[in-house]
Each structure stands twice: as structure tokens, then as C-alpha cells.
Amino acid sequence: MSHPDPILAFDTLDEPSGLEIIDRLEQLRYQLHTPEQVAPTTVPTEEFLFPVGKGIRIRTEQLVLPNPVGVFVRDWSGEMLTEVEHLESHSFPDGRYIIDLSTQIKTYMRIDGPVEITADLFEIRFTFDSETVVDIGFRSRHTRPAATVTTTTDPVDMMAAISTFGSALKSKSPERSFPTLRGHPPQIELGSSVEIPDGIDSPNTGIQIETPPILESLYPVAPLAYYLGAEVVPGNSPKLTTASGFEYGLQRSRGFEQTVERTLKQLFLLDCLTRTEGFYNMPLHERRVLDETLSLDWVSLYDQSIADRLETYLEVPWSDVADFVPNWRLTANVEPTSGTIEQLPFVVDDLAVVRTVTNPVQTDPDITGGATADASQRAVLTRSVSRSSESEQTDPDRADPVDEQYIEFEPSDSIEQGWIGDGIPIGASKMVTEAFYNRLDREVGVGDISITIVLNDTRMGEERDLVDAAYGDREHLPFDVTICRDLTVEELKEELQTDCDFFHYIGHTEPDGFECTDGKLDVVDLDHTEVDAFLLNACSSYHQGLALIEAGAIGGIVTLTDIINTEAVRMGECIARLLNTGFPLQAALAIAREQSILGGQYIVVGDGGMILTQAESRTPNLLEITPCEDGFTLDIMTFPTDTAGLGSIYTPSIEDVNEYFLSSGYLDRFHINSAMLREFLQLEEVPVRSDDEMLFWSSTVRLSDLR
């Protein structure tokens, strides 16, 4: 019996006519245009070969997807016939086809009849000989834990809990390297005994990870155990074993944690290459290049068991594959205490690298960590207006109420770093258990994406004007932007308790509250907040941001110390524009930090993967453009999201580029002429960096700016 997913919805469009497909939880949507209005009817989800959460049927002579995405044409059994690349046109004779679309919300179309598919730089057209029945099935990329496992604080019991993580895998084939085939691991709660619900069925992969029963050894292997569907058991020294007797030591010369990290990355990369022999037989850049150096039988590997593939993969030297591993999204630094295990499933869901930190390095909170400032810039800063309130600036006896440990970490090659533990991190997000639970409890949204901008000091109006222009300028995405000024305590309290997707605050805060026209509001005193995500662009807003998370928010950007108004304006505008183009909180902040000499004073609290809206191409990206003798070199850096995570693929819409790249990090360097670059910059709004410093935007950049 069909059970449609309540997260998914659709709506008909009048101008232009067609359909809008909506994921109401993740605030994702896309449109399909038709020559005339359509009247959709629902169809059972079981009628689709691939898993979908909702199915509808329409009749039309043509469908137009106004954004270029990957298009794979399959026969009725799912066998891939061809891929329609950009600037290509394919005609298919009378027959039954499944059209597999790599849209924000995963979509399949079933067609019975001839079809012509034409893809240009800006849209994809599906044209039929006459009015044709088209079944459209779609599913949310959102995942949530299927159950909760209880464990005691005994590390051996924790091993049993972590061994259940592999139950979330939807496949043991190499295709589990696709993020949509890796479900969310079960939640973990601490209790008086081990309790594993009957519904949790861990895969029988024959793989074990032996490790000493201490948290410092247990936590780092959790993502590897999840990805391999492995059982974690006590042992004298950490190692991987299989039922065939194969052993691979995890305590090597480079150290235990780095060995575990490299092992996970190598296995993952080689699965991404092997999966091209399955349902997604596509030209993959990394496969093509590594074919020249690796002597692997991909066809045979695809058909092997997960344990047998493991043995073959680990025979490959790390140095042969290191340069082709995607940039990892997250390194989670974890304080190895029993309480932190409850956050472990959420970072494992991101396939994060996990490091344990037993003696955090304390540091000075008065840091910069952003762009490099010369002497003249620093002189200007010393004369600039601070965002601290007048009472803070004039009270000579004012003491800093913050008495907490500031912590910094070893460098990581991941795009993001996070901290799970006590203290305030520098250059990393403060990951809080409540944030992830709040996300699981997030209400299904209806209507427009709601943004509230609060200006509680009219002297900071410049930022209000800039961010108001930045938010909501996306075609086909409805925004509802509200601007509030000079709020009282009660008025600000009301705004924080009103349903809102994003809250952008411009004004003054202290660790013990927001400054209002008639006093101070301490979020600690709120019973709850209906704000999902936020930017508190005010001095020392960390504690108020943390209180918002504890009151029900999911993630936000805050400051650690006093900030200078001119730099706050720069950061506020940059963050707003990045969020508006689909970057998650942590990735947006990582880019914005480089634009201000005080960027290091900003961090994320809660879930740094939270997004305000989707990227037009599904994958947020940053361009680096450098002039050269015959045109320009173009470097593209992609950023993973919760809906396009590690294992996703990306192809740039550039003439003569006919292969896919593993998303996350720099793809490759492309040489293009001026005309091609102008055309490429029109495709979507993305940040453009030149000389590793100045940030432009693709819709407004002039090629002369880049020379």
C-alpha cells in the first residue's frame, strides 16, 4: 500500500504554467514548465522502479526544466541507455523510458512513447510527439534516525551501540558511496543497560574492527564502522579483519587516527570509481585519470562482496590515490567523555573524520584569523566604531563576564571543523546536541522562506540595506523578508518566538542579553524560539546564540568578542549573499572569514550544515578565475551540503567538458576564452575570487576586474 511522504508536496503554476515540486522540510523546490496548465493526479509510489516518496501523473506535449542538471535515460528495467549531457540533443523512438533527473529533490519520470531531449546551457526540454502521459516520482533527500539505541558508559557497551550504525546503509554495493544510499545512523542515548530495538538489522558484512575498549580508540573508528557495516569489538590493538582471515592494522607509523582517516577516504574513493560499473555507468574524471596508474579490474570488483573489495582496495598505496580524494566536509574534534557519544551519530551521518582531543590547547579569544591586514588598515580599525554599546565602551570598571576556556585545534584539510565538548572553539563550530535534536523535530514548512532582519541601532543601517538587497533576489524562490527596527524587550521576544527560517540581528549584545530600546532580553529566559537559523552580528553574541540553540534553534553564526562596525558590515553582507546562494552556515562563514581581518571572531554554534535555501545547480560552488595568455583559467571549488553530500557528482556547464567530477573541493583547472567565461558566469549567482583575496559575484563581475 502506498504511504506518501508528508514532507513532499507539489503545486501547479500559472505563469509560466507547469508544476513546482517542493520538499517542505528542507525548503527545497524546483519547477517543471509546460506549454499549458496541467491537472496532476496522484499515482501509487510502488509503480516506480526506484524508491520515491510521492508520485503524480500529468498529460503534456512538453516539459521544460529551467536549470541544467544531470539527465540519465534508462529502460523500463532501470538499465541505463545514455546520459544527455549539456549542449546535446537525443531522440528516442517509441518505447518505455525512465528519465532519472539529478534535481535538488530526487526525481524520476516514466514515459511511454517517443521523446526528444535537448539540453542547452540554461534549460532541458523534453518534447513528445503528442500529448503524453508522464508519471513523475520524487523523494526527499532528508534522512533521520530510524531508531534509538541505549548504551551505558562502559566502552564495550558503546561498541555494541556503534556496531548498529551500519544498519542505516541502504546498500552494501559500491553505490553506498552515493549519499542517498547512506541513511542516518540510529540515535544513541545513555542509560543503565544496552537496548537495541528489534527493528535495527545490522548488515552481515563479515568485517570487524578491533580496538582497545577506551573512548580515544573507539570514537575515531565510528565513521569507518558505519561505512563498512562493521562490528566493533574489543582487541589489544586496532585493526580491520574479515571472515576470510584478512587483517589490516590501524596503528601504523603515521598514527592511529590518521591511519583510520586515510583508510576511510581510500575505501570511499575506490567505491566511487567502482560504482561506475553499476546503475550509473558515467564518465567519471577520477576514474579516467586513475585508470592510467591503477591496475584494478573494476567489473570484477563491482560484483565482489564488501569484504573482498576491502582487501583489494587496501593493497593500493595511499600515495596513488591521495590527490583524488574529495575534500572532506567535516573534521569533528571530540572530547572523549561518555556524554559526547550522543552526538556521534550526527557527525557519522556526515561521514566526518573524528579526532579525540584530551588536552585542548587554550588560546587567546582576541583573535583575527581572517584576511591579512596591513599597518594602515589596522590603524583605521583602532579608530573605528565598535558594535559594543555605549555603556560598554564608557564603563571603566566593566569586567568581562565570560570566564570560559577558548580552544584551538590542529589544522585539518576538511572544509569545516567542529568541536564537541566543553569550552569555546576558535575557527571551528561549537556542535551542540540540542541543535541536532531540534533539526529532527523541525516542523514541515509551508509558504515562503521567511527572513527577519532586526536593526536595533539605526547607526548600523548600512548593513540593513545591504542584506535586505541580498536576501530573496532569487527567481523561482519565494521569500518573505521582514525588517524590524528599534525593538523593545517584549517586541524582540515576540519576534524570536515567531516562526522564522532565518533571523539576522544587527545591533548590540552582551553575554547576558540583547540590548533593546527599554532594557535587555536574555534568551536564557525564553521558553522556546521558533527561529531555525540566525546571524547575530553584534559584539560578543556567542552566549546568546548558544541560548537560542538550547531554546529550539538549529544553527547560527555568532561573535566571540567586540567587533568593529565597518568589518561587521562587510561580514554581514558577505554571509547574507552566500546563504542566499545556497551555502550552508559553516561553508558560508569559511568563505566570508577571508574577506575581513576580523573574520576569526565569528564561529558557528549548533548545526553548521543548516542551509537557508538551495543552490541553483544543487551544489554550491566558488570560482577562482585567473587571466592567462589566451583567456582565463577557471578553478571550481564545490561545497557539500546535507542534500548533496560526499559522493555526489558535479559537471560544469563548459563546452567540451563531458565528464563528471566527485563533488567537494577543487574539481580541476579549466582553460576557457572570454566568450565562454561570460556565458558561464550567467548560469547562476556564485562567488568569484581573484588573486585569492577579492570576492566578486558572477552576476556583476566584469572581466576587466579580473585582470
ABEGO torsion letter per residue (X at the ends): XBBBBAABBBBBBAOBBEBBBBBAAAGBBBBBBBABBBBBBBBBAAABABBBABBBBBBBABBBBABBBBBBBBBAAGBBABBBBBGBBBBBBBEBBBBBBBBABBBBBBBBEBBBBBBBAABBBBBBABBBBBBBBBBBABBBBABBBBBBABAAAAAAAAAAAAAABABABAAAABAAABBBBBBBBBBABBBBBAABBBBBAGBBBBBBBBAAAAAAAAAAAAAAGBBBBBBABBBBBBAAGBBBBABBAAEAAAAAAAAAAAAAAAAAAAAAABABBBBBAAAAAAAAABBBBAAAAAABBAAAAAAAAAABBAAAAAAABBBBABBBBBBBBAAAAAAAAAAAAAGBBBBBBABBBBBBABBBGBBBBBAAAAAAAAABBBABBAAAAABAABBBABBBBBBBBBBBABABBBBBEBEBBBGBBBBBAAAAAAAAABBBBBEBBBBBBBBABAAAAAAAAAAAAABGABBGBBBBBBBBBGBBAAAAAAAAABBBABBBBBEBBBAAEBBBAAEBBBAAABABBABABBBBBBBGAAAAAAAAAAAGBABBBBBABBBBAAAAAAAAAAAAAAAAAGBBAAAAAAAAAAABAAAAABBBBEBAABBABBBAAGBBBBBBBBBBAAEBBBBBBBBBBAABBBGBBBBBBBBGBABBBBBEEBABBBBBBAAAAAAAAAABBBBBBBGGABBBBAAABBAAAAX
